[in-house]
Amino acid sequence: MPNIKYFRLFINDNERSKVVEKKVRDKLVKNNFIEDKNNYDLAIAIGGDGSFLRMVKQTNFNSDVLYVGINAGTLGFAQEVSIDDIDDFIEELKNGSYKVDSIGVQKTKVIKEKSDSNFYSLNEIVIRQEDLNTILLDVYIEDSILESFVGDGLLIATSFGSTAYNLSHGGSIVYNTFHTLQITPIAPLNNKSYRNLLNSVILPENKKVTLVPKRSKDILITIDGENKVYKDALEVQTYVNDKRIKCLRRKDYNFSKKINEKFLK
């Protein structure tokens, strides 16, 4: 396992996270780890799942560091370490008895009439009409038409994001070491005039999804929870290719067990 010496903390802006921050920093320094905000081996998010997403984005989806979260929020599915287990976690850091998962990152290009926009996401993107009216989208996988979607919007989730917003819309849970994309409909219309898929479609890595707006080219894209309007969008292309981040897992990490603990207990 990588030799970890330097760390950086990313803190959620609430009192509980700040209390945990001091506790974590003091314990790490006491165990001879060094805090360095510029050159670090381990990036630690303290807070909920949102703090983990912000950390990864703030560090530009850096494939050269290890990412881990300490849960000071509510659900904390992306957060690997509970507050009660900080001491055990630090011991695993010291003796190298942890795991590392390679997580696929979603890349999206918005092609507009005058310019293009590119960005990464870890969980998902959601495409809606700018005014939140019904959106019409032609959906292609590679160069083949999948459907002409009509509804509130489409959610395109990674494996990592399958347990997030995707799950709320009836999408499937996917082991997060699979580098998939999942197309999940949001309130699709099905009547005499329109026929849409009602279930999600899961694609392997490197399969490009292209979305072509048909009614209006002014769209709203939610990128890991952050909204951005794109005017005159001709199409949206999204896929998971060879870009990865590395997530640190505790030695007893088990994905099935985590699903049970977070969603069923």
N, C-alpha and C positions, 0 to 999 in steps of 0.2 A: 504494500500500500504506500501511497505518497507520504513522504515525511513532512508532517505539518509543524510549522514553527511560528509563522506569522498569521495574525487574524485581523479581521475588520468587522465591526458591529454595525448593523443597520436597524434602526429603532423605530417602532411605531410611536406616534405622537400621543401617548396617553400615560397616565400616572403608573398604571400597573407595569407597562413595558419599561418605563424608566427605572422602576424599582428592580425589575429583573435584570436590566442592563448592568446596573452597578454590581449585582450579585455575580453575574456571569463574568464580567471584566475582572473583578477581584479574584475569583477562583482561577481563571485562566492565567493571570499574571502570577499568582501564587504557585502555579504549577509550571512556571518557566516558559509560558507562551508569551509572545510579544505582539502588542497591538501596533499595527502599521496601516495607515489609511491609503498608502500609495502602492506598496508592494506586499501582498499577502497571499497566503496559500488557501485560506479558509474564509469564506464570507458567511456571516451568521445573521439571519433575520430574526428579530425579536418582536413578536406580535402575532397577528393572525395570518391567514393565507394571503391577504392583500399585501402585507409587508414583504412576504417572500417574492411575490410578483414584482413589486417595486424595486426590490434589491436586484433581481436579475436584470430588469430593464435598465436601472441606473448604472450597472456595471457592463452594459452592452452585451449581455448574453455571452460572457467570457468563458471560453472553453478551457482556459488554463488554470482556473481555480475550482475548488470544491464549494458547493453551496449546501447549506443546511439551515433549518429553521427551528427556533425554540418557541413553543406555543404559549403566548400570553394573550391569546384571543379566545374565540369560541370554538368553532369546529376544528380548525387547524389541520386539515387533511394534508396539506403540503408541508406542515411543520413536523419535523421528525422527532424532536425531543420535548418531553414534558418538563415542567418546572421542577417536579419532584425528582427527576432523573438526571439533573445537571451533573452531579458528582460522578455518577456512573459513566455518563457521556464523556466527561473529561478524561477519565481513566482509559476509555476506549481510544480516545485521541492519542494518549501518551503511548499506549502499547500497540497501536495500529490494528486493533481488532474490530475494524468497521468495514462496511461494504461500500462500493461505489457503483451507482447506476448511471448509465448513459441515457440521456433524455433528448428526444428529438425536438427541434425548434421549428416552428412554422414561419415560413417566409411568404410575404404577400406583396404583390405589385398592383397598384391602381393605375391603369392607363387612362389618361385624360386627353382631351383634345389638344392641349398645348404643352403638357408636361406629364411626367410619370412620378409616382410616389412609391417608395419601398419601405417596408418595416418588418420587424420580427414580432412574434407573440409566443407565449409559452402555453397558455390555456386555449384560447379560441379567438376567432373574430365573428362578429354578428353583422349581417348586412340588412339594413332596413331602408325604406324610403325616407328622405330627409324630413318630410312632414308627418311621418309615421302612418300615412295611409297605406292601403294595400300595395305591395310591391310585385312587379312582374319581372322575373328573371329567367333567361335561358341558362340552363346548367349543363356544362360539358365536363366530361372526364376525358382527359387528353383531347382528342378531336371528335369524340362521339357524344351526341346529345343524350343526356340522362332524362331531363324533363324540362318543361316550361312551367316554372314554379309560380304560383299565385298564392299569396298569404301575407302574414305580418312580417316575415323575414326568414332568413336562413342562418343557421349557426354552423360554423365549420370549426370543429374542435380537434385538438391533438389527443393522443393517448393520455398524456399528463392531465389535460383539461377535461377528460371524459367524466370525471367525478365532480366537476364544478357546475357551471351553468348548463352544460349539456345534459346532465342528469336531471335537472329541474324540468326539462322539456321532453323527458321520456327517452333520452339517448341511452346507449349502452355503456357499461363500464368496461374499459379496456386496460389491461395491464400496462403500466406506464413505461415499461421498457420496450414495448412494441412502438414502432415509429409510424403510426397510422394517422390518417385524417378521417373524421366522421362528419358527414353531412346530415344535420338534424333540422327538420322543418319546425317553424314556429307558426302555429295556427294556420295550417294550409287550408285552402278552400277546396271543397269537394261537393260539386253539384252538377246539374245538367250541362253547365257551360265549362267547368274546370275540373280536371282530374289531376291529383297530386299524390306523390308518395306520402304515406302517413308515418313511416318508420325511417330510422336513420340508415344511412349507407356507409359502411366502413371500407376505407381504401388503404392499400399498402403504401409504403414510402415511395417517393418519386413519382407518384401519380398526381398530375396537375389538375386542379379543379378551376374551371373558368366560369365566371358569372357575368352575364351580359344583361344590363338593365334595359327594359323594353318600353316602359311607360314614361318614366322620367329618368334623366341621367344624373339627377341630384340625389345622392345617397348618403346615409349615415352609417358609418362603420364603427362598431364598438370593439376596441382592441384591448383584450384583457381588462375590461371594465371601464376603459377610457373612451369617450365619444369623440369622433371627428367627422366633420362634414366634408364631402368631396363633391365639387361641382363639375358638371360635364364629364362624368365618368363613362368611358366607353366600355370598359370591362375590368373585372377584378380577377387576378390570377393568384392562386394560393397552393402551397405544397409543403411537404416536409422532405428535405433532401439530406445532405451529409452534415449539416450543422448540428452540433450537439452541445449540451452542457452536462456537467457531472454533479450529481447529487449524492451527498454523503448519507449513508444509511447506517443505523446501528446494527450491531452484529446479529441481533435477534429479529431484524425487520422481516415481516411477512405481509405481502400485499393482501391476501385473503383475510388474515386476521385484522388488518387495519380497516378493511371494508366493514367487517363485523362490528368492530369497536366504534367506528365513527357513525355508521348509518343504522345499525340494528339494535344496539344496546341503549 
